[in-house]
């Protein structure tokens, strides 16, 4: 997630980053979306390609 530029992170650093990310995610979930209008498309389906031997 952090790439090759951060190869040796200690467990303590990872724990602190996770707490920060959890806080960011909680704020993101609670953001107010009422001032915007969104259009979405829902697509659902299954595509099977049976392989039949000759």
C-alpha positions in Angstrom: 0.0 0.0 0.0 2.9 2.4 0.7 5.1 1.0 -2.0 8.7 0.2 -2.1 9.7 3.5 -0.5 8.6 2.2 2.9 10.0 -1.3 3.2 10.8 -1.6 7.0 7.8 -0.3 8.9 7.7 -1.4 12.6 4.5 -2.9 14.1 4.1 0.3 16.2 4.2 2.5 13.1 1.7 0.2 11.3 -0.7 0.3 14.3 -0.6 4.1 14.4 -1.2 4.4 10.7 -4.1 2.0 11.0 -5.7 4.2 13.7 -5.3 7.2 11.5 -6.7 5.4 8.5 -9.7 4.2 10.6 -10.3 7.8 11.7 -10.2 9.0 8.1 -12.6 6.2 7.0 -15.0 7.0 9.8 -15.1 10.7 8.8 -15.5 9.7 5.1 -18.5 7.5 6.0 -20.2 10.3 7.9 -19.7 13.1 5.3 -22.8 14.9 4.2 -23.9 14.0 0.6 -27.2 15.8 0.7 -25.9 18.8 -1.3 -25.0 16.6 -4.3 -26.9 14.5 -6.7 -25.4 11.2 -7.9 -26.3 9.0 -10.8 -25.4 5.3 -10.6 -25.7 2.3 -12.8 -26.3 -1.1 -11.3 -25.1 -4.0 -13.4 -25.5 -7.6 -12.3 -25.0 -10.7 -14.3 -23.3 -14.0 -14.7 -21.4 -15.0 -17.8 -20.5 -18.6 -18.2 -18.7 -20.1 -21.1 -18.9 -23.8 -21.1 -16.0 -25.6 -22.7 -17.3 -28.5 -24.7 -14.9 -31.0 -26.1 -15.3 -31.8 -29.8 
